[in-house]
Amino acid sequence: MAARDAASACSADAFALRHLHLALRVAFEAPGGGGLRGSVRLELRCLRDGAAELVLDAHPSLEVEGAALAPPPGSPRAGAPRPLAFRHRPFASYGSALHVALPEPLSCGDALVLEIAYRAGGGPGVCWLTPEQTAGKQKPYMYTQGQAVLNRSFFPCFDTPAVKSTYSAVIKVPDGFTAVMSAITWEKQKDNTFLFKMPHPIPSYLVALVVGDIVSAEVGPRSRVWAEPCLIEAAKKEYDGVIEEFLTTGEKLFGPYVWERYDVLFMPPSFPFGGMENPCITFVTPCLLAGDRSLADVIIHEISHSWFGNLVTNAHWGEFWLNEGFTMYAQRRITKEIYGAAYTCLEAATGRALLRQHMDNTGEDHPLNKLRVILEPGVDPEDTYNETPYEKGYCFVSYLAHLVGDQSKFDAFLQAYVNQFKFQSITADDALEFYLKYFPELKKKGVDTIPGFEFDRWLNTPGWPPYLPDLSPGEELMKPAEKLAELWASRDHNMEAIKAVDISAWKTFQLVYFLDKVLGKSPLPDGNTEKMSNLYPKISKAQNAELRLRWCQILLKNNHDAEFDKVKDFLHSQGKQKYTLPIYRAMVSGSESARALAVETFSATAPQLHVNVQNYVKKILGLKAEEN
């Protein structure tokens, strides 16, 4: 660890984690709950003389039943494990510290194996869904979400991205259920027990488990989709033959894909996130199933994490931009190769607009608008999450490419960067030192201290990015969308001119850009929303969630209550936070009928929403939130 991770209590400075093994039994309990019971085995090596205690990250919801020292694997010293004393100590609002006393002080290099028997299931990292929260509505479901510091409620661990290890697991689940993990090996054994192996070292936040009524279908030479039975055909149709092109383009740009398989698991509709890049298997929202592959390219971001984040990882959450800024750059490099510069620049312009909106809301000088965030002890890394590490991080990586001045040379640098730091956790200082070493001519020029563009300023000064990549190639797609939005907003609107614009070939982000402009100009002149709905069934009847979100917002802003059923249908169909909250905000700030619709819809859909999303909606509606 380059520096102490303020979000972790673990003894990463005194012990190296070589391997962890989970042996768990999963049980569902009605309603919408359940439990895990079993053990975690940690294979460790001592890093300093005199270490007499091991500290692990844990959580108050995690009940430790016993700790013991076991003989190292292959050791001739067979025999029963030696029980060890342990105690919990408070650490932060998001976790506790598990202190395990060792029988005698160790010497540097000593190997030890620690077995911890425990129960879990009530913490924030283990999510239990009722049948109502699934697509099939028949069986319960569970999944874990580790990022950023939630897996300490799944198993006692070194819950810091600075520590990586291989892992294995044996998971027993009830009959009629299937278990899937973020591992290369997946094997079903007798008694509905599943065996998993991950031979590459990963940080604890990427250990992920799903148990549900799920099936799979092959969609490529190294990819399959997983989903509930009622969604599997839609998932197969959407992604059959699609993923391999994204993977091979990534390999061409950044080097070998080391994780062997790239599967996609479509989560139940209540899954509140867009996607989670767990190795070998990305968890995604079913909102990506648009029916026409128009959102298929959204997973390029998660695929890019295979190199940036999963293979080369930020050493602590204050350097989250290393994961996300490089991934945004990689995503847009893949997109440019496949879809061209114009479409990529248009997508990047949408991201820049989100960054502008965020900084306008918080104020540019807010401390979270730095790339390197100082995480004070006790601050939950989740509370620092915003657009800055993504889009300002993208701008910084783009600036580094701009300094090189040759795309192929910068692509070669990214391959070298991945190869240099693969399976490691690094800081910005490591990354930038390697950049200057790789390009000695730039180091000689002093590019890290150019006034106004100093690397230190990028990292440690809040505010708008000092350099913005040129997005002008996107104007060939932006300008027609802007002009069309102006025609719809005009009082003496010209229907002939409107009808002369053919939007049939416009891809998702061009349509999104157009609808964002229309929303910004709303309310439109009387009757125009209805005319737009009739003229563009591609938009008003879309199953694409990005289009549905904007169309619902336009309907509400223009009080077009004749189509309010589309707002209701969209909120009934999914529970993704990114879509659900803006629509409730629009309803609450809309007409009386829109506010009534908000209360009625939430009353009907609350049981199918994730508890965090329920609480956010209650806040918007002025209702009392539940304790999580």
N, C-alpha and C positions, 0 to 999 in steps of 0.2 A: 504494500500500500504506500503510494507516494506521500499521502497525507492522511491523517486520521479521518475516517468517514463519520461525520457528526450524526448521521442517521442510524448508526449501528453501534451496539454495545459489545460486539463479539471480539474474541481474542485473535484477530487476524494478524496481529503483530507478533504473536507468540507461537502460533500453530499454522501449518499449511494443511489445507484440506485436500486430500488426494482423491477420495471417492465417497459418495454417499449412496446408501441403499435404503429404500422405503419398503416396508412390508405392512400393508394396510388392508383392513376389511371395511367396506363402505356399506352403510345401512341407511335406508330412507325411513324417516319418521313423519307421520302426518301431523299437521299439514305444512308443507313447504319447509321442512327441516330435515335434519339427519345427523349422522355422526361418522367419524373416522376413528378406528381403533387399531393400534399396532405399534410399530417401532421404526425408528430411524437409526441406522448404523453409520457412524462417521469414521473413516479411516484417515488418520492424521499423522503428521510428522512434526516434532517439536523444533522450533526455530531458535530457541535461546535457552541457555543453562538456567536451571533453578525454577522453571515454570511449575507451579504447584496447583494451579486452578485453570479451568477452561470456562470461558463465558460464551454463551450462545444467545442469539436473538430469539425471543419467544413472544408470547402474547398472553394476557390474563385469561383468555378463553381456552387456552391450551392447558390441559391437565396432565402433568407429568406423573406417571405412576412409578417410575423407577429409573435409575441410571446405573450402569455397570461397565466395568472394564473387561473387554473380551480379548482372547488371544489374537494376535495379528494373523491375517490369512496365511496359510501354509506354515504357521509356526508349529514347532514340535511341542510347545508348551500347551498341551490340551488341558481341558478342565473347565469347571464351571466359571462363568463370569464373576468378577469381584464387584459386589455392590458398592456404590459410591454415594456419598452425601451430596445433596443438592439443595438449592434454595432459589426462590424467585425474588428479584428486586425490581422496584419500579424503574422505568427508563424514560418513557415519553408517552404521550397520549395514544400513540399508535403501536405501542409494544412494551415488552418488559425484558429483563435480562435474566437468563438462567445461569446461575453459577454452579459449577460442578467441581467438587474438591477431588484432587488426585491423591492416591495413597502415599506417594512420595514425590519430591521434586524431580523433574526430568532433566536430562542433558540434551543439548542441541543435537539433532539428528535422530533422537529416539522415536520409534514408531509406536503408536497406540491406536486401539480401536475402541470407540465408545458406543455403547448401545443405550438408547433411551426409549423406554416404553411410554406411550402417551395416548391420550384421547384428544380429538379436536373436532371442529365442525361448526362452532358458534362464532368464529371470528370473521373479520371483514374479507379475508382472502379466500374463503370457502363459501360459495354461493349455492343455495338450495332453491330450486324453482318448484312451484306447485304445477300440476298438470295444466292449469289455466294459463301459466306463463310460457308454455311451450307451443309449438306449431300444431302438434298432434292432439293436444288437450287430453291425452289419455294417461300418460305416465309422468312421474316427477323426473327431475334432471338435476345434476350438480356439475359445477365447474369451478376451477380455481383461477384466480387472477392475481399474479405475483407482483407485477410492476405497480408502484415502485418498491414499497416496503411492506407488502401484504403477506408474503409467503411465510413470514415468521408466525402467522396464525394457522398455517398449514402443517408445518413441521419445524422443530427447533433447528436453527441453521445459522450459517454465516451470511446474514441477510445484507450483504453489501456487494455491489457490482465489481468491487476490487478483487473478490475471491471467485475463482472458477474451479470447477471439478467435474469429473465424469460422474454419471449416476446410473443406477439401475433401480427397478421397482417390481414388486409382485403385488398386484391389486386384486382382491377378491370382491366381486360385486354380486348383487342379487340376480337370480335367474330372470331372463328377459331383458337384461341390460348389457351394454358393451362399454368397456373402458378404453380410452385413447389418451396417450401422453405425448409430450414433446420429446420423442425419442426415435432413434433410427430403427431399432428392432421392436416389432409388435408381434406378439405370439399369444394365441389363445390356448390355455391348457385346460385340463379337466376341472370340474367343479366351478365353472365360470370364473376362473382365475386367469389374469392376464399378466404376461411377463414383458418388461420393457428394458432396453439398454440404450444408453447414450454414451458412446465411446469417446466423444470429443468434450473437452472441458467447457462448461457454461456457467454463468452466474446463477445464483439461487432463484432470482426473479423469473428466469425462463423455464423453470421446472413447472409444468402445467398438466393438469388432469381434468378429463371430462368423463362423466358416467351418465349414460342416458340410453334411450331407445334410438340408437343411431346405426346407420348402415353406410356402406361406401360404394363408390363406382370409379373405375379407372377412367382418367381423362387425358392421359399422356404417358410417355415411356417411364417417367419417374414421378407421376402425380396422380392422386385420386382426390375425389371430393367426398366428404363425410357430411351427413345430414340426417334429420329425422326422416322416416320412410315417406312421409307425405311431401317432403321437399326434394328428395334425392333425384327425381327425374328432371325437375327444373334446374337443379344444380349441375347435373350432367350436361344438359342441353346448353346451359350458359357458358360452361368452361371446357367442354370437350375440344381438345386440340388447341386451346388458347394459351395455356400456361407455359408450354415448352418454349415458345418464341420469346417470351419475357425472360425465361431462365437463360437461354442460350445467348441472348443479347447481353444480359448481365455478365455472363462468363467471358464473353468477348472483351468487355470493357474492364472488368475488375478482377478477373482470374477465376480459377476453378470454384464451382459450387461444391462445398465440402460436405454438406449435410445429407447427401445421397437422395433423399426424397423431399419433394415439396408438395405437401397435401394442404387442402383448404377445408376447414370445418365450419359449416354454416350453423351458427348458434341459434337458439330459439329467439323469437321476435323481441323478447324482453331484454336481450343483451344490450347494455346501454352504450357500448363503445362501437367505433367503426371497425377496428381490427386490432389484434394483438399478435405480434410477430414471433410467437413461440417457435423454436427451431423445429424443422421438419413438418410442422403443422400450424399454419396461421389460423387463428380463430377470427371469424368475420361475422358481421351483421347480415341477416338474410335480406336486408334492403338492397344488397348488390344484385339480387335476382330480379333484374328488370324485365326479363323475357326477350330482350333483343340484343344482349351483350353490350349495351350502351354504357354500363358501369364496370365492365370486366377489367378495364385497365386500372381501376382503383387499387388492385392488389399489387401493382408494380411497386408501390411504396413499401409494402410489407416484404416483398421479394428482395428489395434493395437492402433491407435490414439484415439479410443473410450475410452480407459482407460488413456493413456499417451498423454496429450495435450488437449483433450476435457473435460475429467473428472478432471484430475490434470493438471494444466496449469502453464506455466512459467509466473511469475509476471510482467516481462518486456522482451523486445526482446534481451537484452544483455545476458539473460539466456536461449536462444533458445535451447541450448543443452538438457535442461530438457525435452522439448517436443520431440526432435528428437533422442537424444541418448537413452533414455528409450524406445522409439518406435522402434528403430532399434533392440534393445535387445529383445523386446517383439515379434517383427516380426520373428526374428530368433529362438526364443523359440517355437513359433507356427509351423514354418517350420520344425524344428527338430522333433517335435512330429509327424507331418504328413508325412514328406518325408525322415527323418533320418539325422544323423550327417554328412555323407559324402556330400550330396547335399547342406546342410546348410552351411558347411565350404567352399565349392566351391563358393557359392553366396557371402559369407562374404569376400572371397579372392578377388572377383571382386570389392567389395566396398573398400577394402584396397588399391587396385591398383589405384582406383580413388582418394583416399586421397593422395597417394604417388605422383600422377601426379599433383594434386592441389598444394601440398607443394613444389614440384620441380619448379612449375611455379611461385609461389609467394615468395619463400624463406621460410624456416621453421620458421624463427624468425619474420615473419610478424605478426603484432598485432591481425589480424583476426584469427590467428591459435592458439588462446586461447579458452578455453571453455567459460569463462566469459568475454564477450566483453564489453568494456566501450564505450557506445554510447554517443558521445558528442552532445550537443544541435545542432539541425539543420541537423544532419546526418540522412539520410533516412535509416531505418533498412533494407530495401530491398537491399541497396548497400553493406551490410555486408554478404549477403547470400553466402555460399560456403559449401564444403564437411565436414569441421571440426566439426560442431555441430552434424552431423550425425555419422560419422565414428570414430572420436576421442571420441565423447560422448559414442558411443557403446563400445569402448575399456575401458572407465572409469567404466561404469556399469558392464562390464565383469570382471574388476579388483575387484570391490566390491563383485561380486559373488565368484571370486577366493579366496578372503580373508576368506569368509564364508566356502568354501571348500566342501559344500554339496548342490547339486542342489535343492533338495526338500526343504531344509531350506531357500534357497534364494528365491525360488518360493513362499514360505509362507510369506517371508518378503515383496515381491512385492504386494501380496494380502493385507497385513496389511498397506503398504504404500498408496495404492489406497484408502483403507477404511478410513485411517486417514485424507487424504487430498482431498477427493472427493468434487467436486463443489467449490474448493478453488484454489487460485493462489499463487504459492510459489516461493521461491528462492532456490539456491543450498544449502545455509546455513540451510534452513528448512529441506531439504531432507537429508543432511548428518548428521545433529543433530539427526534426527529420526532414521537413520541407526545405529548410535552409541548407541542410547538409546535402540534400539531393540536388539542389540548384545552387551550387557555390557561387555562380556568377550573380545571382540575385542577392545572396548574402553579402557579397563584395560591394554591391550597389547600395546596401543598407535599406532594402525595401521594408524591413520591419520597423523602421523609424521615420518613414516619409511623413512630414508634418500633416496632421489631419487624418492620416490613414495608419497611424502606428498600430502594430499588432496589439499593444497594451491597451490602446483606446478601444479597439474592437472588443476585447475581452472584458474590460473593467469599467467602461463608461456607459451608462445607460443612454438610450436615445435611438433615433432613426439611423439606419445603416449609413456610414459615410460613403459607401459605394453601392450603386444599384446596377445590376446587370442590364444590358440593353434588351428590352422586350419589344422593340419596334417591329420585328418580323411578325408579331401577333396582330399588328394593326390591320393587315389585310382581312382578318377575321373580326376584329373589334369594330372597325369603322362601319361595315354594313349593319352590324347589330345595333350600334349607337344611332345610326340614321333611322333604322326601322322603329326603335323605341321613341324617337322624336316624332315620327309620323303618328304613332298611336297617341302620344300626349298632346298633339296639336288640336286646338279647338276647331279649326276648319280642316279636319283630317281628310286626307286625300285617299279614298279607298282604292282608286286605280293604282296609285303609286305603291300603296301597301301590298296589293295583290301582285304587283310586278316583282316583288322580292320573293324568290323561291327559297324557302328554308328547309326543303326536304332533305338536302344533303348536309345540313348543319349537324355537327357532332355535339355531344353533351355539353362541353364547356362553352361552346359558342352560344348555345341555347341558354345556358345558365347566365352567361354574361348579358345577353339580351334581356332576360327576365329580371335580373338585378337592376338594370337600367330602367325597365318599366316600373318596377317596384319603387325605385327612387323618384320617379315622376308621378306616382299615384298620390291621390285619386285621379283617375283619368276622366276625360269628359264623359258625360252621361251616355250610357249605351255602349261604350267602347269595350268594356270588359266582356260583355255578352258577345259582341262581334268578334273579338279576339278568340274567345272560346270556340265559336262556330268555325272560324277560319283555320284554326290550328288544333285539330284534334290530336296531333302528334304531341302537343303540350297538355291540353286540357284533359285528355284521357290517358296520359302517360302512366306507365307503371314504374318508370325511373324515379327513384326516391328524391334525387337532387332536383328534378323538375317538379315533382309533386310538392316538395317543400315550398318552392318559390311560387307555384301556382296557388297554393293555399294562402300564402301571405298576400298575394295580389287580390284574391277574392275577398279576404278580410279587410284589407286597406281600402278597397273600393265598395265595401258593404254589398257585395253581389250575393245576397242570401239565397238566390235561386240555386246556387251550386254549393251551399254550405255542407251538403251531404258529402262532398268530396273531402272536406276538411275532417269531418267525422270519420269517414272511411279510412283516411290515412292514419289518424291517431289510433284507430282500432287495429290497424294492420301491423304496427311496429311500436317499439318503445325506445328507440335510439335517442339518447339525450340530445344530440346535435339537431335532430329534427323536431322532437317533441316540445322542447322548451321555447324555441322561437315562435312556434304556432300558438302556444298558450299565451305568450306575451302579446302577440298580435290580437288574439281574441279579447284579452282583458282590456287592451287599449282601443278596442273597436266599438261597434254599436251595442245597444242593449241586447239585441238578439245574439250577437257574437259572444257576449259575456254569459248569457244564459246557456249557449251551446258549450262553452268551456266547462261550466259546472256540471252540466248533464253528461258530457263526454268523460270527464275525469271520474265521475261517480261510477260510470259503467266500466272504465278501463283500468282503474287503480289496481285491482288485484293482479293484472298481468304485467305491471311495471316493476322494474327493479326498485328496491326500497329507496335508494338515493334519488332516483328520478321522481318517485312519488313525493318525496319531501321537497324537492325543488319546485314541483308543480304546486304543492300546497302553499309554498311561500309566494309564488306568483299570484295564486288565487286568494291570498290572505287567510289561509287556514293554518291551524296548528300542525307543525311537523311532528312525526313520530320519532322517538329515540331509536337510533340504529342499533 
